[in-house]
Structure formats: C-alpha cells, structure tokens
C-alpha cells in the first residue's frame, strides 16, 4: 500500500494543463500554491517526468492520467478534472494511492444544453444550407424543408444533469420530450420516460445523446440503433465520441434515412489545433461538426475554473472531499486549533479503533472525528488539541491499512505527515 510522498521543499506546486481558465490559477495561488500552466495536453512520458514534486494536477479531456503516470507521481495529492468526464483518469489507480479526484459535474451544463438547442433549430430550419447558398451568391427564400422545433418529439438518451436540463428547456420551446436512462430518473415537467431504448428511437423526431463515458457505452449507437430511428429524423451526439459508429452514421445520412446530424465529440480528436481533424463525417452537407465545444463558453470555463480549484483548495487546506469522484465524501471546516489528521485507509474492520487507541496512548485528546467509506476505501478527518509526535505518525504510517496520511495545521495547506 502507498503511504504518500515526502514533504516537498519550496511549498506546494500545481500543474494546470490544456489552457484551464486563469481564475483557477488565482484561486490556487491564493491557497498558497505555486502554479505552472500549459496550453496543451501532455503525453504519458511527459507526465511521468513533469509530475515529480507536483501536489495538484489540473487537466481537461485530452490528458490521460494512466496507472503508470500516477505511479510515477508519489507526491500527487489531488487531480482536478476541469470538465465533466473523468474517463481520462485511471480512477482505480488514483483511489489505491489515496489521490482525490474532483470534477465539475454541473458547471457547463447550460452551455451544452444551449448548443444542443441551437443545433436542433439550425438543422430543422436548414440554416447551414441557407448560409452556404448565400455565401455562394444564391438567394433561396423557399420554405421547403424548413420546420419549427415546436411540436417536434425530442428523444433524450441519458437523463442526467445535461439531459434533464435539456428536457426542461426543450419543453419550454414547445417540444414533446421522451427520455431513456438505464437508471430510474424522475421525469421533469411533462417528459415521458421510455421503457427501452428501442421504444424511444421508434417514436421521436430528434435523438440526442447525453450519456457518460463508462466502458459499457462504447459503440452504444451502431447500424441497428440508427436503423430503428424514424425516417427523416435528426441525430445529435454531444456526449462521448466512442459512443457512436461514425461509419454507420454516415451511411444512414447518405442514404437519406436520417435528415441530418450534429456531432461535437469524436472517437479520435486532435491533441491541439495544429493537428489535422480526420473524420468519416467530413464533407456531408447535412451534418454540423463542432470541435468538442459543448461546454466551451467563457461563462462555463470560468465557472469550471473556480469550482474545481476551490474544491482542490479546500481538500488541501481542510481535507474536505465533498463531491470527490473517487474518495468518500467527508466535509469539515477549517480546524479551530491544534492539528487535523487526514487519514485515507483500506476499509477493513477495526482501523479507526486502532488509530484512536494509538492516539490515546500518547495522551492526546480527540476533539472531533468524521468518517466516510466508499467500497474498499475509508477516509477519516480527526481533529486533535495539539500536535502529533513523530513516533505516533510513524506508527500510523506503518499500519497495513494505511493508504495516505497527512496533517493540516491551522492557517496552512495540508502537509504529508
């Protein structure tokens, strides 16, 4: 089991990649960290080299934090995913090492919803066709093939934070909403839940995907699913690129079975704007392609920068794991005095009894204690009236159940014990 790293000279360090909003830098700097930034994603080899001595790393969707990367970063305390998804992070590896992972599950929800609505309107009104014709000098004022979205039947696959908010906005525009989710979800407004995915596909005019990045969603939509959609319907994917078979989608668009599509995410995406974009969907006039910008509004990126950075700051200074993706959610405000022990451990019987017995053996008084468990991991926040003797800390480190041990002192960020 990992025990955490040794103290790093020169204060806490954070590395933020992929052009994360400057507000995150301000928040982390105010929390006492020295922050380094980069506009691009790093490769696995670069991460293995550059994460030495780094306490916090911030990424977006392109940087892959593999088991090898996390193994090479023993000082890493926390990961900030400045986005919704966390499938680019080996969460099992991070958990085994006691590395907390935070993301932004709500911050860009509205931005994705507005893009979906805009694309539905653009496709049903054939706005891209009209615009291209105008740029070519053609004045086509015909209403043929142009429709309102009011009264259209919208099918939402995935009724989470984004899907449910899209449901409300779409209904306010006069759309009739149906949805399918593998988990039981409360229908908002007049939305109607479908018992199966096939039921949804066969009864709506527009299908939009808002599923997460779990492996079981890979190739969720192929030829069979697309074939079940109503002739002349529209297809949108603003979720994950690997969810859809793009070859099958192109076939259904070229045959005329589908009237149009809008795609924001792709199975392989360029690492930077300098790299070429390759897709089977290029060149189709009835397809709107956007470069993974569903949540890329200035408002969303600023909110994400603040939200995730504040979570990271609170974890370092107070030990709060509320809304952590992988560690048990335990919340406690700044310790009033003395010191705070932050203890990530294997979730086995008798661990806290052993820890408390050792603390009591040194005549120390526990002023407060919070515990949370999640699967095989437990996390305890223990407030003590005074400092911890080095012998006690060494003994706690040596326990078989110990994953990571840190101490927070008032007015400072957390330090390895």
C-alpha positions as CSV (number, residue, x, y, z in Angstrom):
1,X,0.0,0.0,0.0
2,X,1.1,3.5,-0.8
3,X,2.0,5.8,2.2
4,X,2.2,9.1,0.4
5,X,5.3,11.1,-0.5
6,X,7.9,13.0,1.4
7,X,7.5,16.8,2.0
8,X,8.4,18.9,-0.9
9,X,10.7,21.9,-0.4
10,X,9.6,25.3,-1.7
11,X,5.9,24.9,-0.9
12,X,3.0,23.3,-2.7
13,X,3.1,23.0,-6.5
14,X,0.2,22.8,-9.1
15,X,0.4,22.0,-12.8
16,X,-2.5,23.0,-14.9
17,X,-2.7,21.7,-18.5
18,X,-4.9,22.3,-21.5
19,X,-5.5,26.0,-21.2
20,X,-7.5,25.9,-18.0
21,X,-9.2,29.2,-17.1
22,X,-7.0,31.8,-15.4
23,X,-9.4,32.0,-12.5
24,X,-8.2,28.6,-11.4
25,X,-4.7,29.9,-11.2
26,X,-5.9,32.8,-9.0
27,X,-7.8,30.5,-6.7
28,X,-4.9,28.1,-6.2
29,X,-2.3,30.8,-5.8
30,X,-4.5,32.4,-3.1
31,X,-4.5,28.9,-1.4
32,X,-0.7,29.0,-1.3
33,X,0.3,27.0,-4.3
34,X,2.9,27.8,-6.9
35,X,1.1,27.3,-10.2
36,X,2.6,26.3,-13.6
37,X,0.4,26.2,-16.7
38,X,0.5,24.8,-20.2
39,X,-2.0,25.3,-23.1
40,X,-1.8,21.7,-24.4
41,X,-2.2,18.2,-23.2
42,X,0.9,16.3,-22.1
43,X,1.8,12.8,-23.2
44,X,2.3,9.9,-20.8
45,X,6.0,10.2,-21.0
46,X,5.9,14.0,-20.3
47,X,3.6,13.5,-17.4
48,X,5.8,10.8,-15.8
49,X,8.7,13.3,-16.0
50,X,6.9,16.5,-15.1
51,X,4.7,15.4,-12.2
52,X,7.7,14.7,-9.9
53,X,7.2,17.0,-6.9
54,X,3.7,18.2,-8.1
55,X,1.0,18.1,-5.5
56,X,-2.0,19.0,-7.7
57,X,-2.5,18.5,-11.4
58,X,-5.4,20.0,-13.4
59,X,-6.5,18.6,-16.7
60,X,-9.3,18.6,-19.2
61,X,-10.4,15.8,-21.6
62,X,-7.3,15.2,-23.6
63,X,-4.7,14.4,-20.9
64,X,-4.6,10.7,-19.9
65,X,-3.7,10.0,-16.3
66,X,-2.8,6.3,-16.5
67,X,-1.7,4.0,-13.8
68,X,1.9,4.4,-15.0
69,X,1.6,8.2,-14.7
70,X,0.1,8.0,-11.2
71,X,2.7,5.5,-10.1
72,X,5.4,8.0,-11.1
73,X,3.9,10.8,-9.1
74,X,4.1,9.8,-5.4
75,X,3.8,13.4,-4.2
76,X,0.5,13.9,-6.0
77,X,-2.4,14.6,-3.6
78,X,-5.2,15.6,-5.9
79,X,-6.4,15.7,-9.5
80,X,-8.7,18.4,-10.9
81,X,-10.7,17.4,-14.0
82,X,-11.8,20.8,-15.3
83,X,-14.6,19.2,-17.2
84,X,-17.5,16.8,-16.6
85,X,-16.0,13.5,-17.6
86,X,-13.3,11.6,-15.7
87,X,-12.8,8.6,-18.0
88,X,-9.4,10.0,-19.0
89,X,-8.2,9.2,-15.4
90,X,-7.5,5.8,-14.0
91,X,-9.8,6.2,-11.0
92,X,-9.0,2.8,-9.5
93,X,-5.3,3.6,-9.5
94,X,-5.9,7.1,-8.0
95,X,-8.0,5.6,-5.3
96,X,-5.4,2.9,-4.4
97,X,-2.9,5.7,-4.0
98,X,-5.2,8.0,-1.9
99,X,-5.3,10.7,-4.6
100,X,-8.5,12.6,-4.6
101,X,-10.2,13.4,-7.9
102,X,-12.6,16.3,-8.4
103,X,-14.5,17.4,-11.5
104,X,-17.2,19.9,-12.5
105,X,-20.4,17.9,-12.9
106,X,-22.7,20.9,-13.2
107,X,-20.7,23.9,-14.4
108,X,-21.0,23.6,-18.2
109,X,-24.5,22.0,-18.2
110,X,-26.2,25.1,-19.5
111,X,-23.6,25.6,-22.3
112,X,-24.1,22.1,-23.6
113,X,-27.9,22.4,-23.5
114,X,-27.8,25.7,-25.4
115,X,-25.6,24.2,-28.1
116,X,-28.0,21.2,-28.5
117,X,-31.0,23.6,-28.9
118,X,-29.1,25.7,-31.4
119,X,-28.2,22.7,-33.5
120,X,-31.7,21.4,-33.5
121,X,-33.0,24.7,-34.7
122,X,-30.2,25.0,-37.3
123,X,-31.0,21.5,-38.7
124,X,-34.7,21.9,-38.7
125,X,-34.6,25.3,-40.4
126,X,-31.7,24.2,-42.7
127,X,-29.8,27.3,-41.7
128,X,-26.4,25.9,-42.7
129,X,-27.7,25.2,-46.2
130,X,-29.2,28.7,-46.5
131,X,-26.0,30.3,-45.2
132,X,-23.8,28.3,-47.7
133,X,-26.1,29.2,-50.6
134,X,-25.9,32.9,-49.6
135,X,-22.1,32.8,-49.5
136,X,-22.2,31.3,-53.0
137,X,-24.4,34.1,-54.2
138,X,-27.7,32.2,-54.3
139,X,-30.8,33.8,-52.9
140,X,-33.1,30.8,-51.9
141,X,-36.0,32.1,-50.0
142,X,-38.0,28.9,-50.2
143,X,-39.6,27.4,-47.1
144,X,-39.3,23.9,-48.4
145,X,-37.8,21.6,-45.9
146,X,-37.7,24.2,-43.2
147,X,-39.6,23.5,-40.0
148,X,-40.2,24.7,-36.4
149,X,-39.0,22.7,-33.5
150,X,-42.2,23.5,-31.7
151,X,-44.3,20.3,-31.6
152,X,-41.4,18.1,-32.5
153,X,-40.8,14.9,-30.5
154,X,-37.4,15.0,-28.8
155,X,-35.8,11.8,-27.5
156,X,-33.1,12.2,-24.9
157,X,-30.8,9.3,-24.3
158,X,-29.2,9.8,-20.8
159,X,-31.3,11.8,-18.3
160,X,-28.5,13.1,-16.1
161,X,-27.6,16.7,-15.3
162,X,-27.5,17.8,-19.0
163,X,-30.3,15.6,-20.3
164,X,-32.7,16.7,-17.6
165,X,-32.0,20.4,-18.1
166,X,-32.3,20.0,-21.9
167,X,-35.7,18.4,-21.2
168,X,-36.9,21.5,-19.3
169,X,-35.6,24.0,-21.9
170,X,-36.9,21.9,-24.9
171,X,-40.4,21.6,-23.3
172,X,-40.5,25.4,-22.8
173,X,-40.0,25.8,-26.5
174,X,-43.0,23.6,-27.2
175,X,-41.2,20.3,-27.9
176,X,-42.6,17.0,-26.6
177,X,-39.9,15.2,-24.6
178,X,-39.3,11.5,-24.2
179,X,-36.2,10.1,-22.5
180,X,-34.4,6.8,-21.8
181,X,-31.9,6.1,-19.0
182,X,-30.6,2.9,-17.5
183,X,-31.3,4.2,-14.0
184,X,-34.6,5.3,-12.7
185,X,-34.9,9.0,-13.0
186,X,-37.6,11.5,-12.0
187,X,-39.3,12.9,-15.1
188,X,-39.3,16.7,-15.1
189,X,-42.3,18.7,-16.4
190,X,-44.3,16.6,-18.9
191,X,-41.3,14.5,-20.1
192,X,-42.2,10.8,-20.7
193,X,-39.8,8.0,-19.7
194,X,-39.4,5.2,-22.2
195,X,-39.0,1.6,-21.0
196,X,-36.4,0.7,-23.6
197,X,-34.0,2.5,-26.0
198,X,-35.8,1.0,-29.0
199,X,-39.1,2.4,-27.8
200,X,-37.6,5.9,-27.8
201,X,-35.9,5.6,-31.2
202,X,-39.1,4.5,-32.9
203,X,-41.3,7.3,-31.5
204,X,-39.3,10.6,-31.8
205,X,-38.2,13.0,-34.5
206,X,-34.9,14.0,-32.9
207,X,-32.5,11.8,-30.9
208,X,-29.8,13.4,-28.8
209,X,-27.2,11.6,-26.7
210,X,-26.1,12.7,-23.2
211,X,-24.6,9.6,-21.7
212,X,-21.4,9.3,-19.6
213,X,-18.1,7.8,-20.5
214,X,-18.4,4.3,-18.9
215,X,-17.0,1.5,-21.0
216,X,-20.4,-0.1,-21.4
217,X,-21.5,2.9,-23.5
218,X,-18.8,2.2,-26.1
219,X,-20.5,1.8,-29.6
220,X,-23.9,2.3,-28.0
221,X,-25.2,3.5,-31.3
222,X,-24.4,1.5,-34.4
223,X,-26.3,0.4,-37.5
224,X,-29.1,-1.4,-35.6
225,X,-29.9,1.6,-33.4
226,X,-29.7,4.1,-36.3
227,X,-32.0,1.8,-38.4
228,X,-34.7,1.9,-35.7
229,X,-34.9,5.7,-35.9
230,X,-37.8,7.2,-37.8
231,X,-37.1,8.1,-41.5
232,X,-36.2,11.8,-41.8
233,X,-35.3,12.2,-38.1
234,X,-32.3,14.1,-36.7
235,X,-29.4,12.7,-34.7
236,X,-27.2,14.6,-32.2
237,X,-24.2,13.5,-30.1
238,X,-22.7,15.9,-27.6
239,X,-21.6,13.2,-25.1
240,X,-18.7,10.9,-25.9
241,X,-17.1,10.2,-29.3
242,X,-16.7,6.5,-28.8
243,X,-20.5,6.1,-28.2
244,X,-21.3,6.2,-32.0
245,X,-20.2,4.2,-35.0
246,X,-19.5,7.0,-37.4
247,X,-19.3,4.8,-40.4
248,X,-22.8,3.6,-39.8
249,X,-24.0,7.2,-39.2
250,X,-22.5,8.3,-42.5
251,X,-24.3,5.5,-44.3
252,X,-27.7,6.5,-42.8
253,X,-27.1,10.1,-43.7
254,X,-26.0,9.4,-47.3
255,X,-29.0,7.1,-47.8
256,X,-31.4,9.8,-46.7
257,X,-32.8,7.7,-43.9
258,X,-31.6,10.4,-41.5
259,X,-32.2,14.0,-42.5
260,X,-29.3,15.4,-40.6
261,X,-26.9,15.2,-37.7
262,X,-24.9,17.3,-35.3
263,X,-21.7,15.9,-33.8
264,X,-19.5,17.6,-31.2
265,X,-17.3,14.7,-30.0
266,X,-15.3,12.1,-31.9
267,X,-13.5,8.8,-31.3
268,X,-10.1,10.3,-32.1
269,X,-9.7,14.1,-31.5
270,X,-6.6,16.2,-32.4
271,X,-4.3,16.9,-29.4
272,X,-4.1,20.5,-30.5
273,X,-5.4,23.0,-33.1
274,X,-2.2,22.4,-35.0
275,X,-3.1,18.8,-35.7
276,X,-5.5,17.8,-38.6
277,X,-9.0,16.8,-37.9
278,X,-9.9,13.5,-39.6
279,X,-13.5,12.1,-39.6
280,X,-15.8,9.9,-41.7
281,X,-18.4,12.6,-41.3
282,X,-16.5,15.4,-43.1
283,X,-17.9,16.7,-46.3
284,X,-21.6,15.8,-45.6
285,X,-23.8,18.9,-46.2
286,X,-26.5,17.9,-43.7
287,X,-24.0,17.5,-40.8
288,X,-22.9,20.1,-38.3
289,X,-19.5,19.4,-36.9
290,X,-18.1,21.3,-33.9
291,X,-14.7,20.7,-32.3
292,X,-15.8,19.4,-28.8
293,X,-17.1,22.9,-27.8
294,X,-20.3,21.8,-26.0
295,X,-19.1,23.2,-22.7
296,X,-16.7,25.7,-24.2
297,X,-18.3,29.1,-23.4
298,X,-16.4,31.7,-21.5
299,X,-19.1,31.6,-18.8
300,X,-18.7,27.8,-18.4
301,X,-15.0,27.7,-18.4
302,X,-14.7,30.5,-15.8
303,X,-17.2,28.7,-13.6
304,X,-15.4,25.4,-14.0
305,X,-12.1,27.0,-13.2
306,X,-13.5,28.5,-10.0
307,X,-15.5,25.4,-8.9
308,X,-12.7,22.8,-9.3
309,X,-10.0,25.0,-8.0
310,X,-12.0,25.7,-4.9
311,X,-12.6,22.0,-4.3
312,X,-8.8,21.4,-4.7
313,X,-8.0,24.2,-2.3
314,X,-10.4,23.0,0.4
315,X,-9.1,19.5,0.1
316,X,-5.5,20.7,0.7
317,X,-6.3,23.1,3.5
318,X,-9.2,21.4,5.3
319,X,-9.3,17.9,3.9
320,X,-12.9,18.2,2.5
321,X,-13.7,15.5,-0.1
322,X,-17.2,16.7,-0.8
323,X,-18.1,15.9,-4.5
324,X,-14.9,13.9,-4.9
325,X,-15.3,11.4,-7.7
326,X,-13.4,8.6,-6.0
327,X,-12.9,9.2,-2.3
328,X,-15.7,9.1,0.4
329,X,-17.4,12.4,0.8
330,X,-16.4,13.9,4.2
331,X,-16.7,17.6,4.9
332,X,-15.2,19.6,7.7
333,X,-14.4,23.3,8.0
334,X,-11.1,24.7,8.9
335,X,-9.7,23.2,12.2
336,X,-10.1,25.7,15.1
337,X,-6.7,24.9,16.5
338,X,-4.3,22.2,17.2
339,X,-4.0,20.0,14.1
340,X,-6.0,17.8,11.8
341,X,-5.1,14.3,10.8
342,X,-6.3,13.3,7.3
343,X,-6.3,9.5,7.0
344,X,-7.1,7.5,3.8
345,X,-7.2,3.8,4.6
346,X,-8.4,0.5,3.5
347,X,-12.0,-0.1,4.6
348,X,-11.4,-3.0,6.9
349,X,-12.8,-3.6,10.4
350,X,-11.0,-2.1,13.4
351,X,-8.9,0.5,11.6
352,X,-10.2,3.6,13.5
353,X,-10.2,1.7,16.8
354,X,-6.5,1.0,16.3
355,X,-5.8,4.7,15.2
356,X,-7.7,6.1,18.2
357,X,-6.0,3.7,20.6
358,X,-2.6,4.8,19.4
359,X,-3.6,8.5,19.7
360,X,-4.9,7.9,23.3
361,X,-1.7,6.1,24.1
362,X,0.1,9.4,23.7
363,X,-2.3,11.2,26.0
364,X,-3.8,13.2,23.1
365,X,-7.5,14.3,23.1
366,X,-9.6,13.9,20.0
367,X,-11.8,17.0,19.6
368,X,-13.7,15.8,16.6
369,X,-13.8,12.9,14.2
370,X,-15.6,12.3,10.9
371,X,-15.5,9.1,8.8
372,X,-16.7,8.1,5.4
373,X,-16.4,4.9,3.4
374,X,-16.8,4.0,-0.2
375,X,-16.2,0.5,-1.4
376,X,-12.7,-0.6,-0.3
377,X,-11.6,2.9,0.8
378,X,-12.2,4.8,4.1
379,X,-11.4,8.4,4.8
380,X,-11.2,9.9,8.3
381,X,-10.8,13.5,9.5
382,X,-9.5,13.6,13.1
383,X,-9.1,16.9,14.9
384,X,-6.6,16.9,17.9
385,X,-6.0,19.5,20.5
386,X,-2.2,19.6,19.9
387,X,0.5,18.4,17.6
388,X,1.3,14.8,16.8
389,X,4.5,13.2,18.0
390,X,6.7,11.9,15.2
391,X,6.7,8.4,16.8
392,X,2.9,8.3,16.6
393,X,2.9,9.4,13.0
394,X,5.5,6.8,12.1
395,X,3.3,4.1,13.8
396,X,0.2,5.2,11.9
397,X,2.2,5.2,8.6
398,X,3.3,1.6,9.3
399,X,-0.3,0.2,9.7
400,X,-1.2,-2.2,7.0
401,X,-4.5,-0.4,6.3
402,X,-2.8,3.0,5.7
403,X,-3.1,4.4,2.2
404,X,-2.2,8.0,2.8
405,X,-1.6,10.1,5.9
406,X,-1.5,13.9,6.0
407,X,-1.6,16.6,8.7
408,X,-3.2,20.0,8.4
409,X,-2.2,22.8,10.8
410,X,-4.3,26.0,11.2
411,X,-3.6,28.6,8.6
412,X,-1.6,26.3,6.3
413,X,-2.3,23.8,3.5
414,X,-2.1,20.1,4.2
415,X,1.3,18.5,4.5
416,X,2.4,14.9,4.3
417,X,2.8,13.6,7.8
